[in-house]
Amino acid sequence: MEPARTGHGRAPSIAAGQALSDRSVPDARFETYRREFGDKFEAIELEDANAAPAALPPHSVLTIHMREDGPTKAAEQRVIACCVVEIVDRRSKPGIAGK
């Protein structure tokens, strides 16, 4: 999956996903991310119907609630791709540890 690009031509620095009914991730969390990170933040919000069947209500795209296909798998891949882009970008800059 190719990372989406921002208006600056690079992928957002932060991507996060949640099930819309997830009570442990209040709307205020994503509102804070949007306010603090602006166009560097990408919110991925999923309908409960997209979650895998489980004893607990849907929680996050990076937990057992993911299906192996469809929107939750795409969200998982998007979050991971965003992390990879950020890591590669940071490692390519002089003075960053691990280069």
C-alpha positions as CSV (number, residue, x, y, z in Angstrom):
1,M,0.0,0.0,0.0
2,E,1.5,3.3,-1.0
3,P,1.4,6.0,1.7
4,A,-0.9,8.9,1.1
5,R,0.8,12.2,0.6
6,T,0.2,15.5,2.4
7,G,0.2,18.8,0.7
8,H,3.9,18.9,1.4
9,G,4.5,15.8,-0.8
10,R,5.3,13.4,2.0
11,A,3.3,10.9,4.0
12,P,1.7,12.0,7.3
13,S,4.1,11.5,10.3
14,I,1.4,9.9,12.4
15,A,-1.5,7.6,11.5
16,A,-3.8,6.1,14.1
17,G,-6.9,4.0,13.8
18,Q,-9.8,3.2,16.0
19,A,-13.2,1.6,16.0
20,L,-15.8,4.4,16.2
21,S,-17.5,2.8,19.2
22,D,-14.2,2.4,21.2
23,R,-14.9,4.0,24.6
24,S,-11.2,3.8,25.5
25,V,-10.3,6.2,22.6
26,P,-12.5,9.3,23.2
27,D,-13.0,11.7,20.3
28,A,-10.9,14.2,22.3
29,R,-7.8,12.1,21.6
30,F,-8.1,12.4,17.8
31,E,-9.1,16.1,18.2
32,T,-5.9,16.7,20.1
33,Y,-3.8,14.9,17.5
34,R,-5.4,17.0,14.8
35,R,-4.8,20.2,16.7
36,E,-1.2,19.3,17.6
37,F,0.0,17.6,14.4
38,G,-2.2,19.3,11.7
39,D,-1.8,17.7,8.3
40,K,0.9,15.4,9.7
41,F,-1.9,13.4,11.4
42,E,-4.1,10.9,9.6
43,A,-7.1,9.5,11.4
44,I,-8.4,6.1,10.4
45,E,-11.9,5.5,11.8
46,L,-13.6,2.2,11.3
47,E,-17.2,1.0,11.7
48,D,-17.7,-1.8,14.2
49,A,-19.0,-4.0,11.4
50,N,-15.5,-4.1,10.0
51,A,-14.0,-5.7,13.1
52,A,-13.4,-9.4,13.5
53,P,-15.8,-11.2,15.8
54,A,-14.5,-11.2,19.4
55,A,-15.8,-11.4,23.0
56,L,-14.9,-7.8,23.6
57,P,-16.2,-4.8,21.6
58,P,-13.9,-3.5,18.8
59,H,-10.9,-1.5,20.1
60,S,-8.0,-0.8,17.7
61,V,-6.8,-1.6,14.3
62,L,-3.6,-3.1,15.7
63,T,-5.2,-5.7,18.0
64,I,-7.0,-9.0,17.6
65,H,-10.0,-7.1,16.3
66,M,-8.5,-6.9,12.8
67,R,-9.8,-9.0,10.0
68,E,-7.3,-10.4,7.6
69,D,-8.9,-8.4,4.7
70,G,-11.0,-5.3,4.1
71,P,-10.9,-2.0,5.9
72,T,-9.2,-3.1,9.1
73,K,-6.4,-4.8,7.2
74,A,-6.0,-1.7,5.0
75,A,-5.9,0.4,8.2
76,E,-3.3,-1.8,9.8
77,Q,-1.1,-1.6,6.6
78,R,-1.5,2.2,6.5
79,V,-0.5,2.7,10.1
80,I,2.6,0.5,9.6
81,A,3.5,2.1,6.3
82,C,3.3,5.5,8.0
83,C,5.7,4.4,10.7
84,V,8.1,2.9,8.2
85,V,8.1,6.2,6.2
86,E,8.8,8.2,9.3
87,I,11.6,5.8,10.5
88,V,13.3,5.9,7.0
89,D,13.0,9.6,6.9
90,R,14.5,10.1,10.3
91,R,17.4,7.7,9.6
92,S,18.3,9.5,6.4
93,K,18.9,12.8,8.2
94,P,22.5,13.5,9.5
95,G,23.0,13.1,13.2
96,I,20.1,10.7,13.8
97,A,21.1,7.6,15.9
98,G,21.2,4.3,14.1
99,K,22.3,5.7,10.8
